[in-house]
Amino acid sequence: MTPRRAVEAQFRADWATIPALSRARVVATERPLDEPTQLTALIRVKGVKPCPEAPLSHWNVDMVLALISGHLDADQAQDDLDEAAYAALLYLDATYPHGDAEFTEWAKARLACDIPFTVRVKKKDDDPDPESEAP
C-alpha cells in the first residue's frame, strides 16, 4: 500500500469517531474530483525527501490535506470548514507533524482549507506503511 493510500485508510478509520470529520468523504487522488456535494477531505502528495533524522532508512512524505466544503453558500461553507479544520488540526496534532491551516478556494467555486502535513515512511520496499510521528 502506498503512503497516500495508507493515510487515506487511516483517516477513514480514525475519523469515523470524530463528529466534525465523520461525515467527510476521504479521497486520496491526484485526479480531478467530481463536484463535491459533501465535506470532502482530499489527500495529495507534494514531495518526498530523505528524513533528516534517519536519511538512510526513512523518507518524509510531504502531503496536503485539502478540506473542501460541499456548500456553495459562502456562510454555510465557512461554518462547515471552521468546524472541520479545527477538528482536523486537533487530530493531526496527535498523529503527524503539520503546518498551519490556510483557508483558500478550490476550483474557483468552493471554499477550502489546506493543511500541510508530513508522514515518515520506511524506505524498506516490503513495509511502505506510514509511521505515526507525533510532534
DRENVEX-723004 format. One record per atom (N, C-alpha, C): atom name; z, x, y. Coordinates in steps of 0.2 Angstrom, whole numbers, plus 5000, padded with zeros to 4 digits. Layout:
// residues N
<rec torza="CA" z="Z" x="X" y="Y"/>
...
This chain:
// residues 135
<rec torza="N" z="5000" x="5004" y="4994"/>
<rec torza="CA" z="5000" x="5000" y="5000"/>
<rec torza="C" z="5000" x="5004" y="5006"/>
<rec torza="N" z="4996" x="5003" y="5011"/>
<rec torza="CA" z="4996" x="5007" y="5017"/>
<rec torza="C" z="5002" x="5005" y="5021"/>
<rec torza="N" z="5004" x="5010" y="5026"/>
<rec torza="CA" z="5009" x="5009" y="5030"/>
<rec torza="C" z="5009" x="5002" y="5034"/>
<rec torza="N" z="5003" x="5001" y="5037"/>
<rec torza="CA" z="5002" x="4995" y="5041"/>
<rec torza="C" z="5003" x="4989" y="5036"/>
<rec torza="N" z="5001" x="4989" y="5030"/>
<rec torza="CA" z="5002" x="4983" y="5026"/>
<rec torza="C" z="5009" x="4982" y="5024"/>
<rec torza="N" z="5012" x="4988" y="5023"/>
<rec torza="CA" z="5019" x="4988" y="5021"/>
<rec torza="C" z="5024" x="4985" y="5027"/>
<rec torza="N" z="5022" x="4987" y="5033"/>
<rec torza="CA" z="5026" x="4984" y="5039"/>
<rec torza="C" z="5025" x="4977" y="5039"/>
<rec torza="N" z="5018" x="4975" y="5038"/>
<rec torza="CA" z="5017" x="4968" y="5038"/>
<rec torza="C" z="5021" x="4964" y="5033"/>
<rec torza="N" z="5021" x="4966" y="5027"/>
<rec torza="CA" z="5026" x="4963" y="5022"/>
<rec torza="C" z="5033" x="4963" y="5024"/>
<rec torza="N" z="5035" x="4969" y="5026"/>
<rec torza="CA" z="5042" x="4969" y="5028"/>
<rec torza="C" z="5044" x="4964" y="5034"/>
<rec torza="N" z="5040" x="4964" y="5039"/>
<rec torza="CA" z="5041" x="4959" y="5044"/>
<rec torza="C" z="5041" x="4952" y="5042"/>
<rec torza="N" z="5036" x="4950" y="5038"/>
<rec torza="CA" z="5036" x="4943" y="5035"/>
<rec torza="C" z="5043" x="4942" y="5031"/>
<rec torza="N" z="5045" x="4946" y="5027"/>
<rec torza="CA" z="5051" x="4945" y="5023"/>
<rec torza="C" z="5057" x="4945" y="5028"/>
<rec torza="N" z="5058" x="4950" y="5032"/>
<rec torza="CA" z="5064" x="4950" y="5036"/>
<rec torza="C" z="5064" x="4945" y="5042"/>
<rec torza="N" z="5058" x="4943" y="5044"/>
<rec torza="CA" z="5058" x="4938" y="5050"/>
<rec torza="C" z="5059" x="4931" y="5048"/>
<rec torza="N" z="5059" x="4930" y="5041"/>
<rec torza="CA" z="5060" x="4923" y="5039"/>
<rec torza="C" z="5067" x="4920" y="5040"/>
<rec torza="N" z="5072" x="4925" y="5041"/>
<rec torza="CA" z="5078" x="4923" y="5043"/>
<rec torza="C" z="5080" x="4923" y="5050"/>
<rec torza="N" z="5075" x="4925" y="5054"/>
<rec torza="CA" z="5077" x="4926" y="5062"/>
<rec torza="C" z="5073" x="4920" y="5065"/>
<rec torza="N" z="5077" x="4915" y="5068"/>
<rec torza="CA" z="5074" x="4909" y="5070"/>
<rec torza="C" z="5069" x="4910" y="5075"/>
<rec torza="N" z="5069" x="4915" y="5080"/>
<rec torza="CA" z="5064" x="4915" y="5085"/>
<rec torza="C" z="5058" x="4919" y="5082"/>
<rec torza="N" z="5058" x="4922" y="5077"/>
<rec torza="CA" z="5052" x="4925" y="5074"/>
<rec torza="C" z="5050" x="4922" y="5067"/>
<rec torza="N" z="5054" x="4917" y="5064"/>
<rec torza="CA" z="5052" x="4915" y="5058"/>
<rec torza="C" z="5045" x="4910" y="5058"/>
<rec torza="N" z="5044" x="4908" y="5064"/>
<rec torza="CA" z="5038" x="4904" y="5065"/>
<rec torza="C" z="5032" x="4908" y="5066"/>
<rec torza="N" z="5032" x="4914" y="5067"/>
<rec torza="CA" z="5027" x="4919" y="5069"/>
<rec torza="C" z="5022" x="4920" y="5063"/>
<rec torza="N" z="5016" x="4920" y="5064"/>
<rec torza="CA" z="5011" x="4922" y="5060"/>
<rec torza="C" z="5010" x="4929" y="5060"/>
<rec torza="N" z="5012" x="4933" y="5055"/>
<rec torza="CA" z="5012" x="4940" y="5055"/>
<rec torza="C" z="5005" x="4943" y="5052"/>
<rec torza="N" z="5001" x="4947" y="5056"/>
<rec torza="CA" z="4995" x="4949" y="5054"/>
<rec torza="C" z="4994" x="4956" y="5055"/>
<rec torza="N" z="4992" x="4960" y="5050"/>
<rec torza="CA" z="4990" x="4967" y="5051"/>
<rec torza="C" z="4983" x="4968" y="5050"/>
<rec torza="N" z="4979" x="4969" y="5056"/>
<rec torza="CA" z="4972" x="4969" y="5056"/>
<rec torza="C" z="4969" x="4973" y="5062"/>
<rec torza="N" z="4964" x="4975" y="5061"/>
<rec torza="CA" z="4960" x="4978" y="5067"/>
<rec torza="C" z="4954" x="4973" y="5069"/>
<rec torza="N" z="4953" x="4968" y="5065"/>
<rec torza="CA" z="4948" x="4964" y="5066"/>
<rec torza="C" z="4949" x="4959" y="5071"/>
<rec torza="N" z="4945" x="4956" y="5074"/>
<rec torza="CA" z="4946" x="4951" y="5079"/>
<rec torza="C" z="4950" x="4945" y="5076"/>
<rec torza="N" z="4954" x="4942" y="5080"/>
<rec torza="CA" z="4958" x="4936" y="5077"/>
<rec torza="C" z="4955" x="4930" y="5079"/>
<rec torza="N" z="4956" x="4924" y="5075"/>
<rec torza="CA" z="4954" x="4918" y="5077"/>
<rec torza="C" z="4959" x="4916" y="5083"/>
<rec torza="N" z="4957" x="4911" y="5086"/>
<rec torza="CA" z="4961" x="4908" y="5092"/>
<rec torza="C" z="4968" x="4907" y="5089"/>
<rec torza="N" z="4973" x="4910" y="5092"/>
<rec torza="CA" z="4980" x="4908" y="5090"/>
<rec torza="C" z="4982" x="4901" y="5091"/>
<rec torza="N" z="4985" x="4898" y="5087"/>
<rec torza="CA" z="4987" x="4891" y="5088"/>
<rec torza="C" z="4995" x="4891" y="5087"/>
<rec torza="N" z="4998" x="4897" y="5086"/>
<rec torza="CA" z="5005" x="4898" y="5085"/>
<rec torza="C" z="5007" x="4905" y="5087"/>
<rec torza="N" z="5013" x="4906" y="5088"/>
<rec torza="CA" z="5015" x="4913" y="5089"/>
<rec torza="C" z="5012" x="4918" y="5084"/>
<rec torza="N" z="5009" x="4923" y="5086"/>
<rec torza="CA" z="5006" x="4927" y="5082"/>
<rec torza="C" z="5008" x="4934" y="5083"/>
<rec torza="N" z="5010" x="4938" y="5078"/>
<rec torza="CA" z="5013" x="4945" y="5078"/>
<rec torza="C" z="5007" x="4949" y="5075"/>
<rec torza="N" z="5003" x="4953" y="5079"/>
<rec torza="CA" z="4998" x="4957" y="5077"/>
<rec torza="C" z="5000" x="4964" y="5077"/>
<rec torza="N" z="5000" x="4967" y="5071"/>
<rec torza="CA" z="5002" x="4974" y="5070"/>
<rec torza="C" z="4995" x="4979" y="5070"/>
<rec torza="N" z="4995" x="4984" y="5074"/>
<rec torza="CA" z="4989" x="4988" y="5074"/>
<rec torza="C" z="4992" x="4995" y="5074"/>
<rec torza="N" z="4988" x="5000" y="5071"/>
<rec torza="CA" z="4990" x="5007" y="5071"/>
<rec torza="C" z="4986" x="5010" y="5077"/>
<rec torza="N" z="4990" x="5014" y="5080"/>
<rec torza="CA" z="4987" x="5018" y="5086"/>
<rec torza="C" z="4986" x="5025" y="5085"/>
<rec torza="N" z="4990" x="5028" y="5080"/>
<rec torza="CA" z="4988" x="5035" y="5078"/>
<rec torza="C" z="4993" x="5038" y="5073"/>
<rec torza="N" z="4991" x="5043" y="5070"/>
<rec torza="CA" z="4995" x="5047" y="5065"/>
<rec torza="C" z="4996" x="5054" y="5067"/>
<rec torza="N" z="5002" x="5057" y="5067"/>
<rec torza="CA" z="5003" x="5064" y="5068"/>
<rec torza="C" z="5009" x="5066" y="5064"/>
<rec torza="N" z="5009" x="5073" y="5063"/>
<rec torza="CA" z="5015" x="5076" y="5059"/>
<rec torza="C" z="5022" x="5074" y="5062"/>
<rec torza="N" z="5027" x="5073" y="5058"/>
<rec torza="CA" z="5033" x="5071" y="5061"/>
<rec torza="C" z="5036" x="5078" y="5063"/>
<rec torza="N" z="5039" x="5078" y="5069"/>
<rec torza="CA" z="5042" x="5085" y="5072"/>
<rec torza="C" z="5047" x="5087" y="5067"/>
<rec torza="N" z="5051" x="5083" y="5065"/>
<rec torza="CA" z="5057" x="5085" y="5061"/>
<rec torza="C" z="5055" x="5087" y="5054"/>
<rec torza="N" z="5050" x="5085" y="5051"/>
<rec torza="CA" z="5048" x="5086" y="5044"/>
<rec torza="C" z="5040" x="5087" y="5044"/>
<rec torza="N" z="5037" x="5091" y="5048"/>
<rec torza="CA" z="5030" x="5091" y="5048"/>
<rec torza="C" z="5026" x="5092" y="5042"/>
<rec torza="N" z="5029" x="5095" y="5037"/>
<rec torza="CA" z="5025" x="5097" y="5030"/>
<rec torza="C" z="5026" x="5091" y="5026"/>
<rec torza="N" z="5031" x="5086" y="5027"/>
<rec torza="CA" z="5032" x="5081" y="5022"/>
<rec torza="C" z="5031" x="5074" y="5024"/>
<rec torza="N" z="5031" x="5073" y="5031"/>
<rec torza="CA" z="5030" x="5066" y="5034"/>
<rec torza="C" z="5026" x="5066" y="5039"/>
<rec torza="N" z="5023" x="5060" y="5041"/>
<rec torza="CA" z="5019" x="5058" y="5046"/>
<rec torza="C" z="5023" x="5053" y="5051"/>
<rec torza="N" z="5022" x="5053" y="5057"/>
<rec torza="CA" z="5024" x="5047" y="5061"/>
<rec torza="C" z="5018" x="5043" y="5062"/>
<rec torza="N" z="5018" x="5037" y="5061"/>
<rec torza="CA" z="5013" x="5032" y="5062"/>
<rec torza="C" z="5015" x="5028" y="5068"/>
<rec torza="N" z="5011" x="5029" y="5073"/>
<rec torza="CA" z="5012" x="5025" y="5079"/>
<rec torza="C" z="5008" x="5018" y="5079"/>
<rec torza="N" z="5012" x="5013" y="5080"/>
<rec torza="CA" z="5010" x="5006" y="5079"/>
<rec torza="C" z="5011" x="5002" y="5085"/>
<rec torza="N" z="5008" x="4997" y="5086"/>
<rec torza="CA" z="5009" x="4992" y="5092"/>
<rec torza="C" z="5010" x="4985" y="5089"/>
<rec torza="N" z="5016" x="4982" y="5090"/>
<rec torza="CA" z="5017" x="4975" y="5089"/>
<rec torza="C" z="5015" x="4971" y="5095"/>
<rec torza="N" z="5010" x="4967" y="5094"/>
<rec torza="CA" z="5007" x="4963" y="5099"/>
<rec torza="C" z="5010" x="4956" y="5098"/>
<rec torza="N" z="5014" x="4953" y="5102"/>
<rec torza="CA" z="5016" x="4946" y="5101"/>
<rec torza="C" z="5012" x="4942" y="5105"/>
<rec torza="N" z="5008" x="4937" y="5102"/>
<rec torza="CA" z="5003" x="4933" y="5106"/>
<rec torza="C" z="5005" x="4926" y="5106"/>
<rec torza="N" z="5006" x="4923" y="5112"/>
<rec torza="CA" z="5008" x="4916" y="5112"/>
<rec torza="C" z="5002" x="4911" y="5109"/>
<rec torza="N" z="5004" x="4906" y="5106"/>
<rec torza="CA" z="5000" x="4901" y="5104"/>
<rec torza="C" z="4998" x="4895" y="5109"/>
<rec torza="N" z="5002" x="4896" y="5115"/>
<rec torza="CA" z="5001" x="4891" y="5120"/>
<rec torza="C" z="4996" x="4893" y="5126"/>
<rec torza="N" z="4992" x="4889" y="5128"/>
<rec torza="CA" z="4988" x="4890" y="5134"/>
<rec torza="C" z="4991" x="4889" y="5141"/>
<rec torza="N" z="4996" x="4885" y="5141"/>
<rec torza="CA" z="5000" x="4884" y="5147"/>
<rec torza="C" z="5005" x="4890" y="5148"/>
<rec torza="N" z="5004" x="4893" y="5154"/>
<rec torza="CA" z="5007" x="4899" y="5156"/>
<rec torza="C" z="5015" x="4899" y="5155"/>
<rec torza="N" z="5018" x="4893" y="5158"/>
<rec torza="CA" z="5025" x="4892" y="5157"/>
<rec torza="C" z="5027" x="4892" y="5150"/>
<rec torza="N" z="5024" x="4888" y="5146"/>
<rec torza="CA" z="5026" x="4887" y="5139"/>
<rec torza="C" z="5025" x="4894" y="5135"/>
<rec torza="N" z="5020" x="4897" y="5137"/>
<rec torza="CA" z="5018" x="4904" y="5134"/>
<rec torza="C" z="5023" x="4909" y="5136"/>
<rec torza="N" z="5026" x="4909" y="5142"/>
<rec torza="CA" z="5031" x="4914" y="5144"/>
<rec torza="C" z="5037" x="4913" y="5141"/>
<rec torza="N" z="5039" x="4906" y="5140"/>
<rec torza="CA" z="5045" x="4904" y="5137"/>
<rec torza="C" z="5045" x="4906" y="5129"/>
<rec torza="N" z="5039" x="4905" y="5126"/>
<rec torza="CA" z="5038" x="4907" y="5119"/>
<rec torza="C" z="5039" x="4915" y="5118"/>
<rec torza="N" z="5036" x="4918" y="5123"/>
<rec torza="CA" z="5036" x="4926" y="5122"/>
<rec torza="C" z="5043" x="4929" y="5124"/>
<rec torza="N" z="5046" x="4926" y="5129"/>
<rec torza="CA" z="5053" x="4928" y="5131"/>
<rec torza="C" z="5057" x="4928" y="5125"/>
<rec torza="N" z="5058" x="4923" y="5121"/>
<rec torza="CA" z="5062" x="4922" y="5115"/>
<rec torza="C" z="5060" x="4927" y="5110"/>
<rec torza="N" z="5053" x="4927" y="5108"/>
<rec torza="CA" z="5051" x="4931" y="5103"/>
<rec torza="C" z="5052" x="4939" y="5104"/>
<rec torza="N" z="5050" x="4940" y="5111"/>
<rec torza="CA" z="5051" x="4948" y="5112"/>
<rec torza="C" z="5058" x="4950" y="5112"/>
<rec torza="N" z="5063" x="4946" y="5114"/>
<rec torza="CA" z="5070" x="4949" y="5114"/>
<rec torza="C" z="5072" x="4949" y="5106"/>
<rec torza="N" z="5070" x="4944" y="5102"/>
<rec torza="CA" z="5071" x="4944" y="5095"/>
<rec torza="C" z="5068" x="4950" y="5092"/>
<rec torza="N" z="5062" x="4952" y="5094"/>
<rec torza="CA" z="5058" x="4957" y="5090"/>
<rec torza="C" z="5061" x="4964" y="5093"/>
<rec torza="N" z="5063" x="4965" y="5099"/>
<rec torza="CA" z="5067" x="4971" y="5101"/>
<rec torza="C" z="5073" x="4972" y="5097"/>
<rec torza="N" z="5077" x="4967" y="5097"/>
<rec torza="CA" z="5083" x="4967" y="5093"/>
<rec torza="C" z="5082" x="4969" y="5086"/>
<rec torza="N" z="5077" x="4966" y="5083"/>
<rec torza="CA" z="5075" x="4968" y="5076"/>
<rec torza="C" z="5073" x="4975" y="5075"/>
<rec torza="N" z="5069" x="4978" y="5080"/>
<rec torza="CA" z="5066" x="4984" y="5080"/>
<rec torza="C" z="5072" x="4989" y="5081"/>
<rec torza="N" z="5077" x="4988" y="5085"/>
<rec torza="CA" z="5082" x="4992" y="5087"/>
<rec torza="C" z="5086" x="4994" y="5080"/>
<rec torza="N" z="5086" x="4990" y="5075"/>
<rec torza="CA" z="5089" x="4992" y="5069"/>
<rec torza="C" z="5085" x="4994" y="5064"/>
<rec torza="N" z="5078" x="4995" y="5065"/>
<rec torza="CA" z="5073" x="4997" y="5060"/>
<rec torza="C" z="5069" x="5003" y="5061"/>
<rec torza="N" z="5066" x="5003" y="5067"/>
<rec torza="CA" z="5061" x="5008" y="5069"/>
<rec torza="C" z="5062" x="5010" y="5076"/>
<rec torza="N" z="5061" x="5016" y="5078"/>
<rec torza="CA" z="5061" x="5019" y="5085"/>
<rec torza="C" z="5055" x="5015" y="5088"/>
<rec torza="N" z="5057" x="5013" y="5095"/>
<rec torza="CA" z="5052" x="5009" y="5098"/>
<rec torza="C" z="5052" x="5010" y="5106"/>
<rec torza="N" z="5046" x="5008" y="5109"/>
<rec torza="CA" z="5046" x="5009" y="5116"/>
<rec torza="C" z="5048" x="5002" y="5119"/>
<rec torza="N" z="5046" x="5002" y="5126"/>
<rec torza="CA" z="5048" x="4996" y="5130"/>
<rec torza="C" z="5043" x="4990" y="5128"/>
<rec torza="N" z="5045" x="4984" y="5129"/>
<rec torza="CA" z="5041" x="4978" y="5129"/>
<rec torza="C" z="5037" x="4978" y="5135"/>
<rec torza="N" z="5030" x="4977" y="5135"/>
<rec torza="CA" z="5026" x="4976" y="5141"/>
<rec torza="C" z="5022" x="4969" y="5140"/>
<rec torza="N" z="5023" x="4965" y="5145"/>
<rec torza="CA" z="5020" x="4958" y="5145"/>
<rec torza="C" z="5013" x="4959" y="5148"/>
<rec torza="N" z="5008" x="4956" y="5144"/>
<rec torza="CA" z="5001" x="4958" y="5146"/>
<rec torza="C" z="4997" x="4951" y="5144"/>
<rec torza="N" z="4991" x="4952" y="5144"/>
<rec torza="CA" z="4986" x="4947" y="5142"/>
<rec torza="C" z="4983" x="4949" y="5135"/>
<rec torza="N" z="4981" x="4944" y="5131"/>
<rec torza="CA" z="4977" x="4945" y="5125"/>
<rec torza="C" z="4971" x="4941" y="5126"/>
<rec torza="N" z="4965" x="4945" y="5125"/>
<rec torza="CA" z="4958" x="4942" y="5125"/>
<rec torza="C" z="4957" x="4938" y="5132"/>
<rec torza="N" z="4961" x="4940" y="5137"/>
<rec torza="CA" z="4960" x="4937" y="5144"/>
<rec torza="C" z="4961" x="4930" y="5144"/>
<rec torza="N" z="4965" x="4927" y="5139"/>
<rec torza="CA" z="4966" x="4920" y="5139"/>
<rec torza="C" z="4973" x="4918" y="5137"/>
<rec torza="N" z="4977" x="4922" y="5134"/>
<rec torza="CA" z="4983" x="4921" y="5132"/>
<rec torza="C" z="4988" x="4926" y="5134"/>
<rec torza="N" z="4994" x="4924" y="5135"/>
<rec torza="CA" z="5000" x="4929" y="5137"/>
<rec torza="C" z="5002" x="4932" y="5130"/>
<rec torza="N" z="5003" x="4939" y="5131"/>
<rec torza="CA" z="5006" x="4943" y="5125"/>
<rec torza="C" z="5011" x="4948" y="5127"/>
<rec torza="N" z="5014" x="4951" y="5123"/>
<rec torza="CA" z="5019" x="4956" y="5124"/>
<rec torza="C" z="5018" x="4962" y="5119"/>
<rec torza="N" z="5017" x="4968" y="5121"/>
<rec torza="CA" z="5015" x="4973" y="5117"/>
<rec torza="C" z="5022" x="4978" y="5116"/>
<rec torza="N" z="5024" x="4979" y="5110"/>
<rec torza="CA" z="5029" x="4984" y="5109"/>
<rec torza="C" z="5027" x="4989" y="5105"/>
<rec torza="N" z="5027" x="4996" y="5107"/>
<rec torza="CA" z="5025" x="5001" y="5103"/>
<rec torza="C" z="5031" x="5003" y="5098"/>
<rec torza="N" z="5030" x="5005" y="5092"/>
<rec torza="CA" z="5035" x="5007" y="5088"/>
<rec torza="C" z="5032" x="5013" y="5083"/>
<rec torza="N" z="5037" x="5016" y="5080"/>
<rec torza="CA" z="5035" x="5022" y="5076"/>
<rec torza="C" z="5038" x="5021" y="5069"/>
<rec torza="N" z="5033" x="5022" y="5064"/>
<rec torza="CA" z="5035" x="5022" y="5057"/>
<rec torza="C" z="5035" x="5029" y="5054"/>
<rec torza="N" z="5040" x="5031" y="5051"/>
<rec torza="CA" z="5040" x="5038" y="5047"/>
<rec torza="C" z="5037" x="5037" y="5040"/>
<rec torza="N" z="5032" x="5040" y="5038"/>
<rec torza="CA" z="5029" x="5039" y="5031"/>
<rec torza="C" z="5029" x="5046" y="5028"/>
<rec torza="N" z="5031" x="5046" y="5021"/>
<rec torza="CA" z="5030" x="5052" y="5017"/>
<rec torza="C" z="5023" x="5053" y="5016"/>
<rec torza="N" z="5021" x="5060" y="5016"/>
<rec torza="CA" z="5014" x="5062" y="5015"/>
<rec torza="C" z="5012" x="5061" y="5008"/>
<rec torza="N" z="5016" x="5061" y="5003"/>
<rec torza="CA" z="5015" x="5061" y="4996"/>
<rec torza="C" z="5010" x="5055" y="4995"/>
<rec torza="N" z="5005" x="5056" y="4991"/>
<rec torza="CA" z="5000" x="5051" y="4990"/>
<rec torza="C" z="5002" x="5045" y="4986"/>
<rec torza="N" z="5007" x="5046" y="4982"/>
<rec torza="CA" z="5009" x="5041" y="4977"/>
<rec torza="C" z="5015" x="5037" y="4980"/>
<rec torza="N" z="5017" x="5038" y="4987"/>
<rec torza="CA" z="5023" x="5034" y="4990"/>
<rec torza="C" z="5021" x="5033" y="4997"/>
<rec torza="N" z="5016" x="5029" y="4999"/>
<rec torza="CA" z="5015" x="5029" y="5006"/>
<rec torza="C" z="5019" x="5023" y="5010"/>
<rec torza="N" z="5024" x="5020" y="5007"/>
<rec torza="CA" z="5028" x="5015" y="5010"/>
<rec torza="C" z="5032" x="5018" y="5016"/>
<rec torza="N" z="5033" x="5015" y="5021"/>
<rec torza="CA" z="5037" x="5017" y="5027"/>
<rec torza="C" z="5044" x="5018" y="5025"/>
<rec torza="N" z="5047" x="5023" y="5028"/>
<rec torza="CA" z="5054" x="5023" y="5028"/>
<rec torza="C" z="5057" x="5021" y="5034"/>
<rec torza="N" z="5062" x="5017" y="5033"/>
<rec torza="CA" z="5066" x="5014" y="5039"/>
<rec torza="C" z="5069" x="5020" y="5043"/>
<rec torza="N" z="5068" x="5020" y="5049"/>
<rec torza="CA" z="5071" x="5026" y="5053"/>
<rec torza="C" z="5074" x="5022" y="5059"/>
<rec torza="N" z="5081" x="5021" y="5058"/>
<rec torza="CA" z="5084" x="5018" y="5064"/>
<rec torza="C" z="5085" x="5023" y="5069"/>
<rec torza="N" z="5085" x="5021" y="5076"/>
<rec torza="CA" z="5086" x="5026" y="5081"/>
<rec torza="C" z="5093" x="5029" y="5081"/>
